[in-house]
Amino acid sequence: MRIFTIVLSLVLTWVFAGAVASAAPIVEGDTDNPVTAAPGVTRPDSPHCSVTLADGFRSNAADGSPQFYEGTLAPPKACPGPWAKVVMDQTVTVSGRQYDRIGDLRIGGTEVWWGTTEEPSGEGHRPITYHFDKDLTPYSALLRTPQPFHGGIENYNSAIYTGVYAQTVTLTYYQADRKHPAAVTPDRVAGFGHADATPAAPTVHFSAQGLPRNITRAYLEVTLEGHACDEQWFDDVPDAVAAKYPAAGLCGKGSYREANFAIDGTSAGSAFTFPHIYSGGIVPQLWRPVVAIDTFSLHAETYDVTPFAGRLVDGGTHDLSFSFPDIGGEFTVVPTLLLYTDKNATQTSGALTQHDVAAAPARQETVKDISGGVNVTVTAKRHDVTAGYVDTSAGRVYTRVERTRDYRNSDDVTGGGFTQHVVQADAGQQTSVSTVDGRVRSADRHTWSYPLTTDATANITDDQNLRISGSADMTKILGDLTGDGRTWRPVRASREWLASSGVLARTNGVNTEADGRSKTLFTGTDDRGRPYFHYVASEHGLITENRELPGGR
């Protein structure tokens, strides 16, 4: 405990040591390569094989049109499985000027990665290179047989936006052995690609067919990515406030977002998303070189839908839908079913016994005058419960799933709508308890909290004459616990924090100020459960501190 206290004291000293303000405006040129504080995927010390899906593959062809890498992925003969872990690595290099773009990798119809890119400034001459990885072990069932793959970055080129992304993508298969046993993974992965919801079509549908007839547990993994007026949904305002300041071009529909998902028309829950900010968000200088949390690989949420398992084993086709009641722009929905099956039975059955999923949250929205503008405060609460049973070879297994969400967003809109100060709290938990003959078979709890504060001020004549400034303070707090349904003990916990500020000024198309500074800190455990601490700071586009503390990788 004394060592941890000393470490924490050092961290706080680094985090809160203020930088000396520059006397004159800075115009950043070349920046360091993008970095994050979160730990990478750990690798077993076992025999392994790598398969290359793309090698320096350019996001655009010679004529500037976008292009994508594709082929067939098969397990490497030297590493046929079972696997202790399967890891995707991506390295991306880009130069020139470009927006932030969307990227994905689809294997056999399942989106195994969905993310966005770094936005190069075009101000310097040095290319930037960044790397990220993702643990694909949960998709092992999908990887055991040859599958078509399709991936890449949806990029656009012009005389101004010249940046082309070169991508190298590999999958590494780590063989299981006595020291590194095979991972416990879903027996079937059912992916559906992705679909876009819009105000004109706020509900999207996916068709699930050919599912196993012996499902015992079912989980729904969902990635939501906002675009247009829902890219930064957390600073959207009520329609009346947007109308009050027409020159500011504020986005409407308010700040609360959820996607109500249903199975065959029966409400199963409400999906939400971490408040991702892409590398062009608010002010691009905020994210050079320290990018926002989960920029390169968007964070997916996982929902326990085991109470519906009895409906999914009939051999029929099932409709999975997502509906956005207050969509303001566009949301991409990326769903995947992760299914566990009965090893000792070819057929299970069951029923949904409790279904208390509210059609809408308990929600309040108030608008009041403040000095220089208005304050908008939105609160929302959810408490949903589903329960059901599955008849398995181990007996009748009852599962009860309880989800809560507590949301609050306060937005000060001033300066004729050109200045916003947003303070948001968004937290909740999912608790799943399964019993057989009244005895607890498993009990798991997942907790999450995503506090966010942003400031933004814009003075814009046109895209060649402007001054925008802003800051962001964001945190992702996750916890996993296990127990007997009454008492709980922690399994894993993490806290990732980032604070950035930046400014961009342009006169007659020439940057007169382009500067930013950031601090980011990860504390918690890596994917093996080992302590991990990492602190990074930057100023003027350059890394000033990069420290992994004892226990770090």
Secondary structure as GFF3:
##gff-version 3
##sequence-region A 1 553
A	DSSP	alpha_helix	2	16	.	.	.	ID=ss1
A	DSSP	beta_strand	48	58	.	.	.	ID=ss2
A	DSSP	beta_strand	69	73	.	.	.	ID=ss3
A	DSSP	beta_strand	83	94	.	.	.	ID=ss4
A	DSSP	beta_strand	102	107	.	.	.	ID=ss5
A	DSSP	beta_strand	110	116	.	.	.	ID=ss6
A	DSSP	beta_strand	128	135	.	.	.	ID=ss7
A	DSSP	three_ten_helix	137	139	.	.	.	ID=ss8
A	DSSP	alpha_helix	140	143	.	.	.	ID=ss9
A	DSSP	beta_strand	147	153	.	.	.	ID=ss10
A	DSSP	beta_strand	166	175	.	.	.	ID=ss11
A	DSSP	beta_strand	188	191	.	.	.	ID=ss12
A	DSSP	beta_strand	195	197	.	.	.	ID=ss13
A	DSSP	beta_strand	203	208	.	.	.	ID=ss14
A	DSSP	beta_strand	215	227	.	.	.	ID=ss15
A	DSSP	three_ten_helix	228	230	.	.	.	ID=ss16
A	DSSP	three_ten_helix	233	235	.	.	.	ID=ss17
A	DSSP	alpha_helix	239	244	.	.	.	ID=ss18
A	DSSP	three_ten_helix	246	248	.	.	.	ID=ss19
A	DSSP	beta_strand	259	263	.	.	.	ID=ss20
A	DSSP	beta_strand	266	271	.	.	.	ID=ss21
A	DSSP	three_ten_helix	284	287	.	.	.	ID=ss22
A	DSSP	beta_strand	301	304	.	.	.	ID=ss23
A	DSSP	three_ten_helix	306	308	.	.	.	ID=ss24
A	DSSP	alpha_helix	309	312	.	.	.	ID=ss25
A	DSSP	beta_strand	318	323	.	.	.	ID=ss26
A	DSSP	beta_strand	330	341	.	.	.	ID=ss27
A	DSSP	beta_strand	349	356	.	.	.	ID=ss28
A	DSSP	beta_strand	362	370	.	.	.	ID=ss29
A	DSSP	beta_strand	373	392	.	.	.	ID=ss30
A	DSSP	beta_strand	395	414	.	.	.	ID=ss31
A	DSSP	three_ten_helix	415	417	.	.	.	ID=ss32
A	DSSP	beta_strand	419	436	.	.	.	ID=ss33
A	DSSP	beta_strand	439	449	.	.	.	ID=ss34
A	DSSP	beta_strand	452	462	.	.	.	ID=ss35
A	DSSP	beta_strand	465	483	.	.	.	ID=ss36
A	DSSP	beta_strand	488	507	.	.	.	ID=ss37
A	DSSP	beta_strand	510	525	.	.	.	ID=ss38
A	DSSP	beta_strand	531	539	.	.	.	ID=ss39
A	DSSP	beta_strand	542	548	.	.	.	ID=ss40
###
